């Protein structure tokens, strides 16, 4: 008997969905920062065993869209409700469920097996946790509740075992040696974007998109040229920094992580280009993979 299924991870921004995904997959598939909207795409992480295949799906945090990019991000989260065999709704100890009542209603109506994850429990005491559990029992009455700490890997193993039990019988959806549905270039763009999120304040990280123009794998080296898009000339100046210092720092940090990811030496060149209001342009959003052709 072989089991396979889609386990889709949804919830508000910043509750630890990507950290949980990486803990369950055992690889660094999703980028993680403390800033909201870090995840922009729906990213699959595939875990294979002899008699099972779990296809995890990390999604952007649910938010009210202010521009076209965020509309696309929300559509990724909604699509995760449509094809889930098991739905992991992630909250944490400070999350406000009032922020997305409409989405929670859709979760309640969903026919998939539902597990509510209360993350970051290392930050509260037992009494507060019990209050949270009883509150969520009324909000999502059909959910099984798992309190966890994704960063501390606490309660991840029992959660994994429960997911395995709930998986439907099915042949695998992907090749057994496949780790994700995304190409190598995608992880390069995500690593560079993560470094920008970590190194810049305010609007800069949210105005940035990364595109790999060249990914050339040689015997002992990968040559990568990447283009960083911003929306305004002033953002370009901030991103590059005085004498190119800021961009160089991003390049060094990204190169180290890309080398670790591919286990190979990397030569990385970064360029910055202004593309006014790209977050509201359908043609650009399509080219960056946020909208279907």
Residue pairs with C-beta under 8 A, 6 or more apart in sequence:
1 51
1 169
2 51
2 52
2 53
2 169
2 170
2 171
2 172
3 51
3 52
3 53
3 164
3 167
3 168
3 169
3 170
4 52
4 53
4 54
4 55
4 167
4 168
4 170
4 171
4 172
4 173
5 54
5 55
5 85
5 86
5 166
5 167
5 168
5 170
6 55
6 57
6 83
6 84
6 85
6 86
6 173
7 24
7 54
7 55
7 56
7 57
7 84
7 85
7 86
7 87
7 88
7 163
8 56
8 57
8 59
8 80
8 81
8 83
8 84
8 86
8 87
8 88
8 112
9 17
9 20
9 21
9 56
9 57
9 58
9 59
9 80
9 88
9 90
10 17
10 59
10 62
10 77
10 80
10 81
10 87
10 88
10 89
10 90
10 103
10 107
11 17
11 61
11 62
11 89
11 90
11 91
11 95
11 117
12 61
12 62
12 63
12 91
12 95
12 96
12 99
12 100
13 36
13 37
13 60
13 61
13 62
13 63
14 34
14 35
14 36
14 61
14 92
15 61
15 90
15 91
15 92
15 95
15 119
15 120
16 90
16 92
16 119
16 120
16 150
16 151
17 30
17 39
17 58
17 59
17 61
17 90
18 30
18 31
18 32
18 38
18 39
18 58
19 32
19 119
19 150
19 151
20 88
20 90
20 117
20 119
20 148
20 150
21 29
21 30
21 43
21 45
21 56
21 58
22 28
22 29
22 30
22 32
22 45
23 150
23 153
23 156
24 45
24 47
24 54
24 56
24 156
24 159
24 160
24 163
25 45
25 46
25 47
25 56
25 179
26 47
27 45
27 179
28 261
29 43
29 45
29 58
29 179
29 180
30 39
30 43
30 45
30 58
30 190
31 38
31 39
31 190
31 191
31 193
31 194
31 197
32 38
32 194
33 194
33 197
33 198
35 197
35 205
36 61
36 63
37 60
37 61
37 63
37 70
37 73
37 206
38 194
38 197
39 58
39 59
39 60
39 61
40 60
40 69
40 73
40 290
41 60
41 76
41 182
41 186
41 289
41 290
42 57
42 58
42 59
42 60
42 76
42 77
42 79
42 80
43 57
43 58
43 180
43 182
44 55
44 56
44 57
44 180
44 181
44 182
45 55
45 56
45 57
45 58
45 179
45 180
46 53
46 54
46 55
46 56
46 174
46 178
46 179
46 180
46 181
47 53
47 54
47 56
48 172
48 176
48 177
48 178
52 164
52 167
53 172
53 173
53 174
53 176
54 163
54 164
54 167
55 173
55 174
57 80
57 84
59 76
59 77
59 80
60 73
60 74
60 76
60 77
61 77
62 74
62 77
62 99
62 100
62 103
63 70
63 73
63 74
63 100
65 71
65 73
65 74
67 279
67 280
68 279
68 280
68 281
68 282
68 285
69 279
69 280
69 285
69 290
70 279
72 285
72 290
72 291
73 290
77 103
78 103
78 106
80 87
81 87
81 106
81 107
81 110
81 112
84 110
84 112
85 112
85 113
85 166
85 167
85 168
86 112
86 113
86 114
86 115
86 163
86 166
86 167
87 107
87 110
87 112
87 113
87 114
87 115
88 115
88 117
89 104
89 107
89 114
89 115
89 116
89 117
89 140
89 143
90 117
90 119
91 97
91 116
91 117
91 118
91 119
91 136
92 118
92 119
92 120
93 118
93 119
93 120
93 121
93 123
93 124
93 128
93 129
93 132
94 120
97 104
97 136
97 139
104 139
104 140
107 114
107 140
108 140
108 141
108 142
113 166
114 140
114 142
114 143
114 144
115 143
115 144
115 145
115 146
115 159
115 162
115 163
116 136
116 140
116 143
116 144
116 145
116 146
117 146
117 148
117 159
118 129
118 132
118 133
118 136
118 145
118 146
118 147
118 148
119 148
119 149
119 150
120 149
120 150
120 151
121 129
121 147
121 148
121 149
121 154
122 149
122 151
122 152
122 154
124 132
129 147
133 145
133 147
136 143
136 145
137 143
137 145
144 162
146 155
146 158
146 159
146 162
147 155
148 154
148 155
148 156
148 159
149 155
150 156
174 181
184 215
184 262
185 212
185 215
186 289
187 258
187 261
188 210
188 212
188 215
188 224
188 226
188 258
189 210
189 211
189 212
189 226
190 210
191 254
191 257
191 258
191 261
192 210
192 226
192 228
192 250
192 254
192 270
193 205
193 208
193 209
193 210
194 254
194 257
195 250
195 253
195 254
195 257
196 204
196 205
196 208
196 210
196 228
196 239
196 250
197 205
198 253
199 246
199 249
199 250
199 253
200 238
200 239
200 246
203 235
204 230
204 235
204 238
204 239
207 230
207 231
207 232
207 235
207 279
208 228
208 229
208 230
208 235
208 239
209 228
209 229
209 278
209 284
209 288
210 226
210 227
210 228
210 229
211 226
211 227
211 229
211 287
211 288
212 224
212 225
212 226
212 227
213 225
213 226
213 227
214 223
214 224
214 225
215 222
215 223
215 224
216 222
216 223
216 224
217 264
220 264
220 265
221 264
221 265
221 266
221 267
222 258
222 262
222 264
222 265
222 266
222 267
223 266
223 267
224 258
224 266
224 267
224 268
224 269
225 269
225 271
226 268
226 269
226 270
226 271
227 271
227 272
227 273
228 239
228 270
228 271
228 272
228 273
229 272
229 273
229 274
229 275
229 278
229 284
230 236
230 239
230 272
230 273
230 274
230 275
231 274
231 275
231 276
231 277
231 278
231 279
232 274
232 276
233 274
235 274
236 272
236 273
236 274
238 246
239 246
239 247
239 272
240 246
240 247
240 272
241 247
241 248
241 249
247 270
247 272
250 270
251 268
251 269
251 270
254 268
254 270
255 266
255 268
258 266
258 268
259 265
259 266
275 281
275 284
278 284
278 285
279 285
282 291
285 291
286 292
286 293
